Amino acid sequence: MQTNTMKGKRKAYIATMRILMWVSTALTAALVVFLMGYVLYKGLPNITWQLLSTKPSYLTESIGILPDILNTVYIVLATLVIVLPLGVGAAVYLTEYAANKRIVGMIEYATETLSGIPSIIYGLVGMLLFSNNMGTCLMAGSLTLVIMNLPTIMRTTQESLKTVPQSYREGAFGLGAGKWRVIRTVVLPNCVDGVITGCILTVGRILGESAALLFTAGFAHAVNGIVDGLASPGATLTVALYVYAKEQGEFGVAFAIAAILMIMTVLINLSATLVGKYYRNRRSI
């Protein structure tokens, strides 16, 4: 009798936990669907070709986000060009070359700490370090984003490097290859999925960043080439969203920018998933 009672309680407990998990999953999915649906419902009707292909004009009081789109592209490219070599190089050194595990642990702890610092603090530090010396410009914002995203590139690359079997390295060493040649021709090609995934996630974080750029990149809406643009102040899409919603009260334009950013974020996350799956399948062949 006691055994049957215990079994009944256990079944009731399992059923209750299962129901709670289903409810939690449903609430989370419903929240995501509602948020995406609401933003797209409010934003898509306001997206026009004129909005995407023109710049703001104070004479005709027209609004365009072409400068903001270009500034976003410029700052993404500049950040990736700097952060990728630094992050991948640091990860390779920590995983393949560093012998003192205590120092490696300290560096990894420091990078984890950097990941948890609020972005507004990065903006303040970037303003003091870069904007005061270079002026308010996209390059100052890009260097600030490099510091912000360096831990992401390092950690994803490190974890990917650790998944490469040690037998691959030993086999290459047995054939007479040197350390750097083994890393360049054996290790890195087998962990490229982690590097690309980290790169795509970095792009997603850059697209969604505004607090740090408010201090460093500025609010300008001028159309420039990439060289002049990096040396000039400019607003990215997220900064423009803040300006139009908070400062100017143009909520239709703000929702249009939010819809564009949401679509880009979904595409970036989908790309990261597909790229990672492609390289994992390729490695298993």
N, C-alpha and C positions, 0 to 999 in steps of 0.2 A: 504493500500500500504506500509506504513511504517512498519507494523507488518511483512508482507511478506519479506521485505528487511532485517529486523533483523533476521528472521528465516533463510534466505539464507546465511547471514554472519555467523550465528552460525553453520550451517551445514558445510560451507566451513572451518571454524575454527576447528571443530571436525575432519573433514576428513584430514586436514593438520596435526593435532596433531597425528592422528592415523598412517598416513604415516611416520611421523618422528619417532614414537615409533617402527614401523616395521623396518625401516632402521637402527635404533640404535641397535635393537635386532639382526638383520642380520649381521651387522658389528662386533658386539661382538662375536657372534657365529662363524663367519668366522675367526676372529683372533685366537680364541681358537683352532679351528679345524686346521688352518694352522700351528700354533705353535706346537701342538701335532704331526701332520702329518710330519712336517719337522724334528723334533727331532727323531721320530721313524724311519723315512726313512733313516736318516743318522746314527742312532745308532744301530738298530737291526741287520744289516749285520755284525757289528763288535763284536757282543756278541757271544762268543764261550765258550765251556766247559773249555778249557785251561785258558781263561781269568778269569772265575768264580772260578776255583778250585786251582789256584796256586798263589804264591807270586812273586813279582818282583825279577829277578835275574840279577845282574850286570855282571856276568860272561858270560851268554848266551844272555844277552840283551833282555830277554823276560819280558813281562809285565803281571801281575796278580793282581786281586783286592780282593782275598780272605781275606787278612788282613783287608782291608777297610770294607768289609762286616761284618766281626766279630767285628771290633771296633764299627761299627754303632749299631749292636745288643747290645753290652755291654753298650754303653752309653745310649741307649734307656731304657734298663732294670734298670740301676742304677738311671737314672733320675726319672723314674716312681715310683720306690720304695721309693724315698724320697719325691717327690712332691705330690703324691696322698694323703698320710696321712696328710701332712701339709695343702694342699689346701682344702680338704674335711673337716678337723677339723676346720679350720678357717671359712669356710662357715657355718658350723653348729653352731658355736659359735655366729657369727654375726647375723644369722637368728633366732635362737631359744633361745639363752641365753642373748645376749647383750641387756641391758635395755636403755642405754644412746644413743638415736638416733643421737645425734650430733657426738659422737665418731664413731659410725657406718658409718655415712656419710663421716667423714674424712678418715677413713680407705678405704672405697670404692673409694673415690676420689684418694687416693694414689695408689690403685691398677690399676685404670684406667690410671693414669699417667705412671706407670710402663709399661703398655701395649704399650704406644706410644713412649717409648725411643728406639732409634736406637740400633740394636744389636751390632754394633761395640763398643758402649759405654759399654755395658755389658761385652764385651770381654776385654776391658781395665780394668774395675773394677775387673773382675774375675782374670786377670793376677796379679793385685796388691794384692788382698785378698787371692787367693788360690794358684796360681802358684808360687808366691814368698815364700810361706810357705810349700807347698806340692811338689813343682817341677812341671814341665810341664808334665801333665799326663791326662789320660781320666777322672779320678775322678775330677780333677780341672775343666775340661770342663763340666762334669756332674753337678757339683754344680752351675756352672754359668748358665746352662740351667734350673736348678731348679728355680733360681730367675726369669729367663725370663718367664717361663711357669706357675709360681704360680698364676698370675692374671687370666689366662685362666681357670684353674681348679676352682678357687674360684668363678668366675662370673657364669660359667655354672652350678656349684653346687647350688649357691645361687638362681639363676633363677628357677632351677628345684625344690628346696625346697619350693619356694613361690607358686608353682603350686599345692602343696598338699593341699586339702581342710582343712580348720580349723576344720570342723566337725569331721574329722578323729581323730584329736588330742583330741578334747573335749570328743568324745566317749570313747577313751582309758583312759583319765583321770577319766571319770565317772565310769569306771570299776575298778578303784583303782590303775592303773599303775603309776609308777613314771615318772619323766621327761625324764631321760635317757632311760628307757625302752620304752617309747612312741617313742622317736627318733629312737631307734635301731630297733624296731619291726614294727613300723607303718610308720614313716616318710621316713626313708632311703630306705626301699624296694619300696616305691611308687615314689621315685625320682632317682632310679638307672639309668634310661635312660640318665639323664643329666650328671651323673658322668661318665658313659661309653663314652658318646659323647665327653665330655671334655678330657677324657683320649686319645681317638682316635685322636682328633684334636691336642693334645699335641705331640703325636707320629709324626704326619705329620709335625709339626713345627720343631721338633728335626731333622727329616730327611732332611729338607730343610735348616738347619742352617749351616753356614760356617764362617761368620765373627767372631763370638764370639769364635769359636773353633780354629781359626788360632792363637789366642793369648794364649790359655790355654791348648789345647790338643796336639798340635804339628803335625808333618808330617810323623812320622815313619810308615813303612810298614812291621812290624814284626808280625808273628803269635804267639799269646799268649793265655793262658787260661784266664778265666774271672777275676780271682783274680790278676794274674800277669799283665793282660791287663789293668785293671783299674789303676794300680800303675805305668804304663809305658806310654810314649808318643805314640800317634797313630793317624792316619788320618782316618776320616770317609769318606763316599762316596762323600759327597759334597766337603770336603777339597781335596780329591784325584782328583776330577774333576778340581778344580782350579789349582792344581799342574801340572797335565798332560796337561791342556790347556795353562796355562800362563807360567809356568816355563820350561816345556819340549817340548811343541809344538806337543804333541801326540793328535791331534784332533779326530782321530778315536776312541781312548780309551775314551776321554772326552765325545764324543757323545754316546758311549755305556753306560757309567755311567749315563749320562743324561736320556737316554731312560729307564734304570732300575729305576731311581728315579721317573720318570714320571709315569711309570706303578705302582709303589708302592704308589704314591700319589693318583692316581685314585682309587686304591683298598681301600686305607684308607678312602677316602671320601665316597666311595660307602658303606663301612662297617659302617661308622658313620650314614649314612642315613638309612640303613636297620636295624641297632640296635635300633635307635631311633623310627622307625616305629613299630618294633616288640614290644617294651615295651609300646608304646602308645596304641597299639591295645590290649595288655594284660591288661593294666590298665582299658580300657573301657569295658572289658568283665564283 
